[in-house]
Amino acid sequence: MAEKQIKFTVNRIYAKDISLESPEAPGIFNELKMQPKVGFNLKTNIVELDTTTYEITLDINVKAETDEKAIYLVELKQSGIFGIEGADEDLKNNFLNVRCPEIIFPYAMESVSTLIQKSGFPPIFFAPIDFNALHQQELAKQKNT
C-alpha cells in the first residue's frame, strides 16, 4: 500500500501593508536618552485561496512610547502564499497555524526592525515566537468554550 504523499510549497512571501508613524518627529530625536516602553501585538489571519492554496498574514503592531508621548507606531501585514496537498485536517491546521507563521515571522521582523532603524531610531530586536505553543493555547481555549 502506497503512502499518501504530502506536498508543502512556499509560493511567495510579501509585505501586504506597512506603515510607520512618528508623530513627535523631529523633536523626539532630542529626547531619545529616555527608555521607552515598547509594546508588541501579533495576530494571524488565514485565507483559503483554493482547496490547496492559502494566504497566511501576520498582522503586527509595534508601539514605542514614554509616559507622555508616542515615539513611533509600526503596522505591518506580512503575508505568504502556501500550497498544502495530501495532508489530513490536523496536519494541514498545523502547517497553517505553526509552520507557515514560522516561515513568515523572520521576514516580518526584519522589515519592522529595518523600518524603525531607517526612521532614525535605535534598532529593535525581537525574541522568537513559539507558534506551536500559541496554537496549542488557542486549541485549549476552543475546547473549553
C-alpha positions in Angstrom: 0.0 0.0 0.0 1.5 3.3 -1.1 1.6 6.2 1.4 -0.2 9.4 0.5 2.5 11.9 -0.3 2.3 15.3 1.4 3.4 18.3 -0.7 4.1 21.7 1.0 5.3 24.7 -1.0 6.1 28.3 -0.3 4.8 30.2 -3.3 5.6 33.7 -2.2 6.4 35.9 0.8 5.5 39.6 0.6 4.6 42.7 2.6 0.9 43.4 2.1 0.7 46.6 4.1 3.4 48.5 6.0 3.4 51.9 7.8 5.4 53.9 10.3 4.2 56.9 12.2 6.4 59.1 14.3 4.0 61.9 15.4 6.6 63.7 17.6 9.4 63.8 15.0 11.7 65.7 14.7 11.6 67.0 18.3 11.6 63.4 19.7 15.1 62.9 18.4 16.4 65.4 21.1 14.8 63.2 23.8 16.0 59.7 22.8 18.0 59.3 26.0 14.8 58.0 27.6 13.9 54.4 27.9 10.6 54.0 26.0 8.1 51.2 26.7 7.8 49.0 23.5 4.6 47.1 23.0 4.2 44.3 20.5 0.9 42.8 19.2 0.5 39.9 16.7 -2.5 38.3 15.0 -2.6 35.6 12.4 -5.1 35.5 9.6 -5.6 32.5 7.3 -7.5 32.8 3.9 -8.2 29.8 1.7 -7.5 30.8 -1.9 -8.5 27.4 -3.3 -8.6 23.9 -2.0 -4.8 23.6 -1.8 -3.6 27.2 -1.6 -3.6 29.5 1.4 -2.6 33.1 2.2 -1.3 33.5 5.8 -0.9 37.0 7.1 0.9 38.1 10.3 -0.6 41.4 11.4 2.0 43.0 13.6 1.8 46.3 15.6 4.8 47.7 17.4 4.5 50.9 19.5 7.2 52.7 21.4 6.1 55.3 23.9 7.1 57.2 27.0 4.5 58.2 29.7 3.8 61.4 27.8 4.5 60.7 24.1 4.2 58.2 21.3 7.7 57.8 19.8 6.6 55.5 16.9 4.0 53.1 15.7 4.7 50.4 13.1 2.0 48.4 11.5 2.9 45.5 9.2 0.9 42.9 7.4 3.5 40.3 6.2 1.9 37.6 4.1 2.8 34.3 2.4 1.1 32.1 -0.1 1.5 28.4 0.6 0.4 25.2 -1.1 -0.6 22.2 1.0 -1.6 18.9 -0.7 -2.2 15.4 0.7 -2.4 16.4 4.4 -5.2 15.4 6.7 -7.1 18.2 8.5 -4.9 18.1 11.7 -1.6 18.2 9.8 -3.0 20.9 7.5 -4.0 23.0 10.5 -0.5 22.5 12.0 1.0 23.8 8.7 -1.3 26.8 8.6 -1.1 27.8 12.3 2.5 26.9 13.1 4.8 26.2 10.2 3.6 29.0 7.8 3.8 31.7 10.5 7.3 30.4 11.5 8.4 30.9 7.9 6.9 34.4 7.6 8.0 35.8 11.0 11.7 36.4 10.3 10.7 38.4 7.2 8.3 40.4 9.2 10.8 41.2 12.0 13.5 42.2 9.5 11.0 44.6 7.8 9.9 46.1 11.2 13.5 46.4 12.5 14.8 48.0 9.3 11.9 50.4 9.0 12.5 51.6 12.6 16.2 52.0 12.1 15.8 53.9 8.8 13.4 56.2 10.6 16.2 57.4 12.8 15.5 55.3 15.9 17.8 52.7 17.6 17.4 49.1 16.2 14.9 46.8 18.0 15.4 43.1 18.4 12.5 40.6 18.8 12.6 37.3 20.6 11.5 34.3 18.6 7.8 33.3 18.9 6.7 29.8 19.7 3.8 29.5 17.2 3.2 25.9 18.3 2.6 26.9 21.9 0.3 29.7 20.7 -1.6 27.3 18.5 -1.9 24.8 21.4 -3.3 27.6 23.7 -5.8 28.5 21.1 -6.9 24.9 20.7 -7.3 24.5 24.5 -9.3 27.8 24.6 -11.7 26.5 21.9 -12.1 23.2 23.7 -13.2 25.0 26.9 -15.9 27.1 25.2 
